[in-house]
Amino acid sequence: MVESVFMAELSWPEFAAKVAEGVTVFLPLGTTEQHGPHMAMNVDVVLPTAVCERVARNVGGIVAPTIPYGYKSQPRSGGGEAFPGTTSLDANTFSLVVRDVIRSLGTDGIRRLVVVNGHFENCWPAVEGVDLGLRELRRDGIADMQVMRLEYWDFVGRDTLDKLFPEGFPGTELEHASLLETSLMLLLRPDLVDMSKVPSDGPAQFPTYDRYPVPEGFGPASGVLARAQGSTAEKGELLMNDHVERITQAVRKEFGV
């Protein structure tokens, strides 16, 4: 048997054997979106996949392929759709993709699923996808599938944030392509980060409302919403340790694994 934590690297008989053992599956939700001039557009794929891999190893789980497209980037949390390369799905489309994956995994016999979101705008469409997937499984007579749904960035200690932001944490929605994500990428994929290109046009100053069509100059031209200066792999390791430890504890508490 191939000893891999990644579902896609298993043969179907190897996967079936895992299912028969009652394996917990992790489903990362990402997107393909601009992350400033200093990072690749796959940040929201790399980060939740890495968190899922580490937690899955802790609990004997496996990681389903990451969904690489997500709900539309918004100016006040992700920079917006105007940046070249940002490739998004409508909310309904994204919800249906999540629905179909959950339905398929449930039909295969998976009964414990952890949906790990890595893109801020995915939050509520993912909730809809989980609800629809479970609804369809119940319709087909499968009523015992259990799902946890979470954002990995919520699993961090106040002490860690205080170390990283001694002047105060600006909030998750403004940390797009900023210190948190850049530090995690320096830990995981330093080859996809160029610190010499970190911009200095942030932090963003947004009103407490949206505008449509989005006016020119509504957000920083770089797409980086807060400061990325000072990002390091060591800071990324502090974050990753918190994410993995706290999510592992939550999964063990809910699923008893």
Secondary structure, 3 states (H helix, E strand, C coil): CCCCCEHHHCCHHHHHHHHHCCCEEEEEECCECCCCCCECCCHHHHHHHHHHHHHHHHHCCEECCCECCEECCCHHHHCCCCCCCCEEECHHHHHHHHHHHHHHHHHHCCCEEEEEECCHHHHHHHHHHHHHHHHHHHHCCCCCCEEEEEEHHHCCCHHHHHHHCCCCCCCHHHCCCCHHHHHHHHHHCHHHECHHHCCCCCCCCCCCCCCCCCCCCCCCCCCCCCCCCCCCHHHHHHHHHHHHHHHHHHHHHHHCC
